[in-house]
Amino acid sequence: MLSGDLKLAGRLDARFFDLLRAVELTGSLQKAARTAGYSYKGAWLLMDTATNLAHAPLIERAKGGAGGGGSRLTPAAHELLAAWQQLQARHADFLRTQDAWLLEQPALAALLRRLTMKTTARNQFAGSVRHIERGPATVQVTLDIAGGFEITASITAAAAERMKLKEGGEALALIKASEVVLVTDFAGYTLSARNQLAGTIARVQKGAVSSLVGVTLPGGATVTASVTNDAVDALDLRVGQAATATFKAYAVMLAVPA
């Protein structure tokens, strides 16, 4: 689960040492640059910087040969490369040790697992399953989320069976911003949307056609809605204004730990 980039002197990373290895294998900085994904000029500039940091030349011209010579690593470069290989092994051991420790911290491990999930859904809420109402074709699942709010999802019975949903279990609710409708005045009407989260507009980020409007709920969670610029202007949406983020239960996707 854990990962980390290893660097020496704050700038010599794995790509630089790939360049050194390529010089060793090809005998040419030009060929090595292509192998490691650098321009020839970029490779020289990086090598000059590394040489200054090391206070010793890292490559030298090799004389003679059918091609008229080339480049080779100096003893200082070989020593640096060997040190890097040892550091990589130690770094990997360190990460494995921390991974093992992390597995003993279930709450932290669960948090990190949620953070590493990649999805296009703008709104993601972690919660626990409070109630499951099973029907012949659909299942209503209610999650308790932070701030004392709840979110209800409507999913197929087959999906609920596949996900092995159970009350008290951990789950994520995912809602696309385009599925969220903002209401600033109910005018005495009651909406059919199952989920209605009242809060305060915290940001209005205008784009060319639509805006992202963030509604902060009591407790700090934020619901983001994608609203046309015309609607933003018509409703005079602005920071500090009270608003309710509404979305239907079928617009909620659920995710559970595998």
Stockholm file with secondary structure:
# STOCKHOLM 1.0

chainA/1-258         MLSGDLKLAGRLDARFFDLLRAVELTGSLQKAARTAGYSYKGAWLLMDTATNLAHAPLIERAKGGAGGGGSRLTPAAHELLAAWQQLQARHADFLRTQDAWLLEQPALAALLRRLTMKTTARNQFAGSVRHIERGPATVQVTLDIAGGFEITASITAAAAERMKLKEGGEALALIKASEVVLVTDFAGYTLSARNQLAGTIARVQKGAVSSLVGVTLPGGATVTASVTNDAVDALDLRVGQAATATFKAYAVMLAVPA
#=GR chainA/1-258 SS CCCCCCCBTTTBCHHHHHHHHHHHHHSCHHHHHHHHTCCHHHHHHHHHHHHHHHTSCSEEEECCTTTTCEEEECHHHHHHHHHHHHHHHHHHHHHHHHHHHHHTCHHHHHHHHHHHCCCSCSEEEEEEEEEEEECSSEEEEEEEEGGGEEEEEEEEHHHHHHHTCCTTCEEEEEECGGGCEEESCCTTCCCCCSEEEEEEEEEEEECSSEEEEEEECTTSCEEEEEEEHHHHHHHTCCTTCEEEEEECGGGCEEECCC
#=GC SS_cons         CCCCCCCBTTTBCHHHHHHHHHHHHHSCHHHHHHHHTCCHHHHHHHHHHHHHHHTSCSEEEECCTTTTCEEEECHHHHHHHHHHHHHHHHHHHHHHHHHHHHHTCHHHHHHHHHHHCCCSCSEEEEEEEEEEEECSSEEEEEEEEGGGEEEEEEEEHHHHHHHTCCTTCEEEEEECGGGCEEESCCTTCCCCCSEEEEEEEEEEEECSSEEEEEEECTTSCEEEEEEEHHHHHHHTCCTTCEEEEEECGGGCEEECCC
//
